[in-house]
Amino acid sequence: MNRNWLKWVIPALFASVLFFGCGRRPGEKLYTEALNQWNAGNHVRARALLEKSIRRRTGSAENADAYNRLGLLLWEMGEVESSADAFTESVRIDASQYPALCNLGVALSAKKDFAGAEDAFREAALLQPDDPRPLAYAGIVYVQNRKWEDASRNLRRALSRDPNDAQLQTALALTELNTQGASAALQRLQAVAKSRPDYAPALFNLAAIYRYHIKSPNQAKVWFERYLDNSSGVDAFSAFARVQLQTLNEPADPPALSYTPPKVRDRKTAEQIFQQAVTAHRAGQTAEAIKRYIQTLEADDTYERAFYNLGLAYYADGQMAPAAEAFARAVKLNPAYIEARYNLALVNHYHLGRTPQALRDLETVLSQKSDYQPAIDLIARIRK
């Protein structure tokens, strides 16, 4: 089963949110200048001034806010470890800071210190008992890292503070999918879709569960269509939904690649027709290109490049099964044809649900060319 969709459907809307402090602005000149430099985009200068300001006020309670600001600045600079240290110091000076505790939780989760992140979010939750966000942050972090029991615990606590939050309900449904099964997840998502008919993440998750877990193509089509009706239409989720609908609308047993093998191979004629096919292909005349590539093969069915280009044309036309077969024929003729084998793996993984076969082909590609970056990247995405 291709479960790569799991990393897309998680409604990870909280984990990158960082909070400013409580608004205290110490009158110290260096501190004020540091904030001005930060606002002007001079991050290195702002950091130097903030650190100098903190050193000058060693022992001052005002440094709690300064360390929180420093942590935010370091986060913007991509220094996750240092930002976590700054938030930790801010909380050490004043443990009653809701923003600093939330920021610490986010930074620790980025370091994969999930237990520490959960502790920070829980402390923040105690400071604001009616606010579901700290527990929601903890739950979302665990969902992102597929720690389902921990995610469920925190999300349920967050929902006790805001039972109607569609984002939290959707995230909890994903944990239930992995702890209780598809039925529990569907029940929760259907309730979300009923109360929020336009909430796209719930619609997408329903479609994906029907597609991959329940294996109900008709229901999957219904929910993918509803998702597209309520989505932006330009994001990766929408592209995925369109591909799934296209696949679901194909015949259950798509016709095999069909052409009449030549009685006598004629490479010269094949090359002439091939050039006509390439011209049509480049002009965006996909149907004509497919027709000409097939005629090429009917003149010479050992023309591996014609099979490869035919695969590209079928892919552009949304015909994934014939595309895969065309790439496979090219590989059969020339096992060292790296581009054909890579594209075969691409189609098998993303469109035909044949991930194990795709991985085998990608490993073969790397055994032939160890630095072939597209194969390296695709393996990393599959195994992520």
C-alpha positions as semicolon CSV with decimal commas, in nm:
position;residue;x (nm);y (nm);z (nm)
1;M;0,000;0,000;0,000
2;N;0,133;0,344;-0,090
3;R;0,099;0,541;0,232
4;N;0,316;0,830;0,123
5;W;0,001;1,046;0,132
6;L;0,014;1,040;0,513
7;K;0,276;1,312;0,525
8;W;0,051;1,538;0,316
9;V;-0,273;1,512;0,503
10;I;-0,147;1,606;0,848
11;P;-0,292;1,949;0,929
12;A;0,039;2,078;1,065
13;L;-0,071;2,436;1,108
14;F;0,078;2,511;1,447
15;A;0,431;2,380;1,461
16;S;0,594;2,680;1,293
17;V;0,408;2,940;1,499
18;L;0,627;3,142;1,735
19;F;0,511;3,408;1,978
20;F;0,657;3,742;2,072
21;G;0,693;3,823;2,436
22;C;0,462;4,004;2,666
23;G;0,546;4,343;2,519
24;R;0,787;4,470;2,784
25;R;1,053;4,690;2,628
26;P;1,336;4,764;2,873
27;G;1,457;5,118;2,834
28;E;1,814;5,006;2,788
29;K;1,954;5,162;2,471
30;L;2,129;4,853;2,332
31;Y;1,812;4,647;2,357
32;T;1,606;4,906;2,171
33;E;1,871;4,939;1,899
34;A;1,881;4,559;1,864
35;L;1,509;4,549;1,794
36;N;1,544;4,832;1,541
37;Q;1,821;4,644;1,359
38;W;1,607;4,330;1,359
39;N;1,312;4,516;1,210
40;A;1,547;4,652;0,943
41;G;1,651;4,299;0,850
42;N;2,004;4,325;0,993
43;H;1,992;3,995;1,178
44;V;2,363;3,955;1,254
45;R;2,389;4,306;1,396
46;A;2,066;4,261;1,592
47;R;2,198;3,939;1,744
48;A;2,523;4,101;1,852
49;L;2,338;4,391;2,015
50;L;2,087;4,164;2,191
51;E;2,362;3,943;2,331
52;K;2,556;4,249;2,446
53;S;2,244;4,393;2,606
54;I;2,182;4,067;2,792
55;R;2,540;4,058;2,921
56;R;2,514;4,415;3,050
57;R;2,197;4,330;3,243
58;T;2,311;3,997;3,390
59;G;2,080;3,899;3,674
60;S;1,799;4,128;3,561
61;A;1,449;3,981;3,533
62;E;1,410;4,187;3,216
63;N;1,646;3,943;3,045
64;A;1,360;3,690;3,036
65;D;1,197;3,890;2,757
66;A;1,535;3,961;2,595
67;Y;1,620;3,590;2,578
68;N;1,279;3,515;2,427
69;R;1,344;3,779;2,160
70;L;1,690;3,637;2,101
71;G;1,540;3,291;2,057
72;L;1,298;3,425;1,796
73;L;1,580;3,598;1,611
74;L;1,797;3,285;1,614
75;W;1,502;3,081;1,485
76;E;1,466;3,323;1,193
77;M;1,839;3,278;1,128
78;G;1,793;2,900;1,112
79;E;1,988;2,828;1,432
80;V;1,744;2,590;1,596
81;E;1,978;2,460;1,868
82;S;2,075;2,810;1,977
83;S;1,714;2,931;1,968
84;A;1,610;2,645;2,198
85;D;1,890;2,741;2,438
86;A;1,771;3,102;2,440
87;F;1,409;3,005;2,508
88;T;1,527;2,771;2,785
89;E;1,716;3,056;2,949
90;S;1,414;3,284;2,916
91;V;1,194;3,029;3,095
92;R;1,461;2,971;3,360
93;I;1,453;3,340;3,448
94;D;1,073;3,364;3,445
95;A;0,874;3,039;3,424
96;S;0,542;3,226;3,398
97;Q;0,593;3,334;3,036
98;Y;0,332;3,175;2,814
99;P;0,495;3,289;2,485
100;A;0,843;3,169;2,583
101;L;0,710;2,828;2,691
102;C;0,526;2,783;2,360
103;N;0,834;2,893;2,169
104;L;1,047;2,650;2,366
105;G;0,807;2,370;2,278
106;V;0,831;2,450;1,908
107;A;1,211;2,470;1,915
108;L;1,249;2,146;2,111
109;S;1,017;1,966;1,872
110;A;1,236;2,085;1,583
111;K;1,528;1,923;1,767
112;K;1,324;1,600;1,795
113;D;1,311;1,639;2,173
114;F;0,942;1,551;2,184
115;A;0,924;1,479;2,556
116;G;1,081;1,816;2,633
117;A;0,848;1,987;2,388
118;E;0,544;1,825;2,548
119;D;0,659;1,936;2,894
120;A;0,694;2,295;2,771
121;F;0,351;2,293;2,606
122;R;0,193;2,145;2,919
123;E;0,346;2,419;3,135
124;A;0,206;2,676;2,892
125;A;-0,135;2,507;2,909
126;L;-0,136;2,543;3,288
127;L;-0,081;2,916;3,255
128;Q;-0,383;2,958;3,026
129;P;-0,631;2,681;3,115
130;D;-0,892;2,789;2,858
131;D;-0,654;2,805;2,562
132;P;-0,636;2,480;2,358
133;R;-0,333;2,585;2,157
134;P;-0,041;2,457;2,370
135;L;-0,188;2,107;2,392
136;A;-0,275;2,129;2,023
137;Y;0,086;2,216;1,942
138;A;0,204;1,913;2,136
139;G;-0,046;1,690;1,959
140;I;0,044;1,818;1,614
141;V;0,416;1,768;1,681
142;Y;0,351;1,405;1,772
143;V;0,127;1,358;1,467
144;Q;0,402;1,491;1,242
145;N;0,638;1,233;1,386
146;R;0,381;0,951;1,386
147;K;0,382;0,904;1,761
148;W;0,014;0,830;1,759
149;E;-0,059;0,748;2,124
150;D;0,121;1,063;2,245
151;A;-0,057;1,267;1,978
152;S;-0,396;1,129;2,076
153;R;-0,342;1,208;2,443
154;N;-0,260;1,574;2,379
155;L;-0,519;1,630;2,108
156;R;-0,797;1,493;2,326
157;R;-0,695;1,730;2,603
158;A;-0,691;2,019;2,358
159;L;-1,036;1,923;2,228
160;S;-1,173;1,923;2,581
161;R;-1,107;2,298;2,571
162;D;-1,249;2,352;2,221
163;P;-1,458;2,051;2,108
164;N;-1,560;2,204;1,775
165;D;-1,214;2,281;1,638
166;A;-1,209;2,120;1,291
167;Q;-0,829;2,119;1,270
168;L;-0,791;1,931;1,596
169;Q;-1,071;1,689;1,509
170;T;-0,902;1,615;1,176
171;A;-0,564;1,560;1,340
172;L;-0,721;1,331;1,600
173;A;-0,888;1,132;1,321
174;L;-0,544;1,062;1,177
175;T;-0,424;0,929;1,512
176;E;-0,736;0,711;1,533
177;L;-0,665;0,577;1,187
178;N;-0,334;0,448;1,318
179;T;-0,450;0,334;1,662
180;Q;-0,812;0,222;1,621
181;G;-0,855;0,169;1,248
182;A;-1,027;0,328;0,952
183;S;-1,383;0,310;1,089
184;A;-1,308;0,536;1,387
185;A;-1,125;0,785;1,167
186;L;-1,405;0,792;0,911
187;Q;-1,668;0,850;1,176
188;R;-1,483;1,151;1,315
189;L;-1,401;1,296;0,973
190;Q;-1,760;1,257;0,853
191;A;-1,874;1,451;1,159
192;V;-1,626;1,727;1,073
193;A;-1,742;1,731;0,710
194;K;-2,104;1,756;0,825
195;S;-2,040;2,052;1,054
196;R;-1,783;2,214;0,824
197;P;-1,869;2,110;0,465
198;D;-1,601;2,342;0,327
199;Y;-1,314;2,225;0,551
200;A;-1,081;2,090;0,283
201;P;-0,836;1,885;0,499
202;A;-1,119;1,669;0,633
203;L;-1,251;1,612;0,280
204;F;-0,907;1,515;0,154
205;N;-0,848;1,275;0,443
206;L;-1,184;1,110;0,384
207;A;-1,095;1,058;0,018
208;A;-0,753;0,917;0,103
209;I;-0,889;0,674;0,361
210;Y;-1,157;0,549;0,123
211;R;-0,890;0,517;-0,147
212;Y;-0,618;0,337;0,047
213;H;-0,778;0,175;0,353
214;I;-1,141;0,102;0,268
215;K;-1,055;0,054;-0,100
216;S;-1,384;0,203;-0,214
217;P;-1,310;0,377;-0,547
218;N;-1,657;0,529;-0,579
219;Q;-1,647;0,690;-0,235
220;A;-1,289;0,805;-0,292
221;K;-1,399;0,979;-0,612
222;V;-1,685;1,154;-0,432
223;W;-1,458;1,295;-0,162
224;F;-1,170;1,387;-0,392
225;E;-1,419;1,581;-0,606
226;R;-1,560;1,755;-0,298
227;Y;-1,208;1,837;-0,188
228;L;-1,124;1,997;-0,522
229;D;-1,447;2,198;-0,506
230;N;-1,329;2,349;-0,175
231;S;-0,952;2,374;-0,222
232;S;-0,730;2,637;-0,379
233;G;-0,670;2,404;-0,673
234;V;-0,304;2,503;-0,705
235;D;-0,135;2,320;-0,417
236;A;0,024;1,976;-0,396
237;F;-0,287;1,828;-0,237
238;S;-0,501;1,939;-0,530
239;A;-0,253;1,796;-0,779
240;F;-0,254;1,467;-0,589
241;A;-0,636;1,462;-0,587
242;R;-0,653;1,525;-0,961
243;V;-0,409;1,241;-1,030
244;Q;-0,613;1,008;-0,809
245;L;-0,936;1,100;-0,989
246;Q;-0,769;1,042;-1,322
247;T;-0,647;0,701;-1,207
248;L;-0,985;0,609;-1,062
249;N;-1,154;0,701;-1,389
250;E;-0,928;0,471;-1,590
251;P;-1,060;0,123;-1,676
252;A;-1,000;-0,135;-1,403
253;D;-0,781;-0,330;-1,644
254;P;-0,630;-0,074;-1,879
255;P;-0,548;-0,206;-2,223
256;A;-0,195;-0,328;-2,270
257;L;0,039;-0,137;-2,493
258;S;-0,083;-0,230;-2,837
259;Y;0,099;-0,226;-3,169
260;T;0,156;-0,465;-3,458
261;P;0,513;-0,601;-3,454
262;P;0,684;-0,573;-3,793
263;K;0,750;-0,881;-3,999
264;V;1,072;-0,720;-4,118
265;R;1,233;-0,443;-3,913
266;D;1,310;-0,122;-4,101
267;R;1,517;0,116;-3,887
268;K;1,547;0,381;-4,158
269;T;1,170;0,415;-4,191
270;A;1,136;0,398;-3,813
271;E;1,376;0,690;-3,770
272;Q;1,183;0,901;-4,020
273;I;0,854;0,840;-3,840
274;F;1,025;0,893;-3,504
275;Q;1,130;1,244;-3,607
276;Q;0,769;1,320;-3,703
277;A;0,661;1,197;-3,359
278;V;0,919;1,413;-3,182
279;T;0,804;1,720;-3,376
280;A;0,442;1,658;-3,275
281;H;0,547;1,587;-2,916
282;R;0,740;1,914;-2,889
283;A;0,443;2,102;-3,034
284;G;0,220;1,965;-2,759
285;Q;0,026;1,742;-2,999
286;T;0,032;1,448;-2,761
287;A;-0,226;1,227;-2,934
288;E;-0,049;1,267;-3,268
289;A;0,286;1,197;-3,103
290;I;0,154;0,875;-2,948
291;K;0,021;0,766;-3,287
292;R;0,357;0,834;-3,456
293;Y;0,562;0,663;-3,184
294;I;0,348;0,351;-3,226
295;Q;0,400;0,366;-3,602
296;T;0,773;0,390;-3,533
297;L;0,758;0,068;-3,331
298;E;0,556;-0,101;-3,601
299;A;0,849;-0,031;-3,831
300;D;1,112;-0,141;-3,577
301;D;1,014;-0,271;-3,234
302;T;1,376;-0,272;-3,112
303;Y;1,383;0,109;-3,113
304;E;1,428;0,167;-2,739
305;R;1,413;0,548;-2,763
306;A;1,073;0,523;-2,930
307;F;0,943;0,318;-2,637
308;Y;1,086;0,573;-2,393
309;N;0,935;0,871;-2,572
310;L;0,606;0,685;-2,603
311;G;0,611;0,647;-2,225
312;L;0,666;1,021;-2,184
313;A;0,378;1,095;-2,421
314;Y;0,141;0,858;-2,242
315;Y;0,244;1,015;-1,911
316;A;0,169;1,364;-2,043
317;D;-0,169;1,234;-2,159
318;G;-0,246;1,095;-1,813
319;Q;-0,237;0,730;-1,927
320;M;-0,019;0,587;-1,652
321;A;-0,049;0,213;-1,716
322;P;0,057;0,233;-2,084
323;A;0,329;0,479;-1,983
324;A;0,469;0,228;-1,736
325;E;0,458;-0,050;-1,993
326;A;0,636;0,164;-2,252
327;F;0,912;0,251;-2,006
328;A;0,937;-0,117;-1,910
329;R;0,976;-0,218;-2,277
330;A;1,259;0,034;-2,315
331;V;1,431;-0,112;-2,008
332;K;1,385;-0,466;-2,138
333;L;1,560;-0,370;-2,461
334;N;1,835;-0,188;-2,275
335;P;1,870;-0,271;-1,902
336;A;2,122;0,015;-1,868
337;Y;1,868;0,275;-1,984
338;I;1,874;0,476;-1,661
339;E;1,621;0,744;-1,758
340;A;1,364;0,484;-1,865
341;R;1,408;0,282;-1,546
342;Y;1,382;0,595;-1,331
343;N;1,061;0,709;-1,503
344;L;0,919;0,359;-1,467
345;A;0,984;0,383;-1,092
346;L;0,827;0,729;-1,079
347;V;0,504;0,612;-1,243
348;N;0,489;0,292;-1,040
349;H;0,529;0,474;-0,709
350;Y;0,316;0,783;-0,754
351;H;0,045;0,657;-0,988
352;L;0,014;0,280;-0,984
353;G;0,077;0,197;-0,616
354;R;0,371;-0,030;-0,695
355;T;0,617;0,118;-0,447
356;P;0,820;-0,201;-0,374
357;Q;0,878;-0,248;-0,747
358;A;0,970;0,120;-0,780
359;L;1,228;0,089;-0,502
360;R;1,384;-0,213;-0,669
361;D;1,419;-0,022;-0,994
362;L;1,564;0,282;-0,818
363;E;1,821;0,065;-0,642
364;T;1,913;-0,083;-0,980
365;V;1,957;0,268;-1,119
366;L;2,195;0,356;-0,836
367;S;2,388;0,034;-0,885
368;Q;2,446;0,151;-1,243
369;K;2,506;0,517;-1,163
370;S;2,557;0,582;-0,792
371;D;2,536;0,962;-0,821
372;Y;2,211;0,977;-1,021
373;Q;2,046;1,247;-0,810
374;P;1,681;1,206;-0,923
375;A;1,687;0,844;-0,801
376;I;1,857;0,942;-0,475
377;D;1,592;1,209;-0,413
378;L;1,299;0,982;-0,498
379;I;1,422;0,705;-0,267
380;A;1,456;0,963;0,012
381;R;1,099;1,086;-0,044
382;I;0,959;0,732;-0,048
383;R;1,139;0,632;0,272
384;K;1,074;0,956;0,458
